[in-house]
Amino acid sequence: MPLLRSCNDPEFETIGEVVDFIRQLITGLKFMHAHHVAHRTERRDYKGTAKFYSRTERPTKYYYVDFGLSRKYDPADGPPLELPILGGDKTVPEFQGEGYNIAVDPFPTDIYYLGNLIRMAFLQYYPDFHFLHALVADMVQSDPQKRPPIEEVASRFTEATSKLSSRSLRGRLRQRNESAIVRLFLGIGHMFRTAKYVVKRLPPMPIPPA
């Protein structure tokens, strides 16, 4: 495994870069759940291999780390039940109040962790991820039984992102609180970078080799 660094170092620049980041997170969690492993903690400590290049120039592979709280279950034993373990994200609805002493299925909790990461890291800061709002809202429902399983999350994510045009995927990440002057200044720089990527025939969603 290569030397790891924080997932947002360097910063994400385009919608396509974020879409691939989320795609890899969903794919990784789907693999774990298919093998009956609950990760049980997710936060903004995901790692990538990017160094001195944009993710569009050097497609980044992300890794799940910190399996200290993870556990593998035997499906023959039926749905697993576990008492809450507080990881990096302490906002899980079923862990609040008296729920801290009630055993719950950890797999819907994984769905909440992932959905809340997407919500807190991207949806609340950037206005151009409207295509994920409905999916994320379902992933962070207060009732764990109403959250979609990871297979449905993956299917809905693919459906939502498959409709995005190349222009949308190459779009700059615009923060909600940007002033008009800042937006103009950053937009000009992004326009030249995008032109360079198009000339180099770099894809709008940078998928790393397997």
Secondary structure, 3 states (H helix, E strand, C coil): CCCCEECCCCCCCEHHHHHHHHHHHHHHHHHHHHCCEECCCCCCCCEECCCCCCCCCCCCCCECCCCCCCEECCHHHCCCCECCCCCCCCCCHHHCHHHHHCCECHHHHHHHHHHHHHHHHHHCCCCCCHHHHHHHHHHCCCCHHHCCCHHHHHHHHHHHHHCCCHHHHCCECCCCCCCHHHHHHHHHHHHHHHHHHHHCCCCCCCCCCC
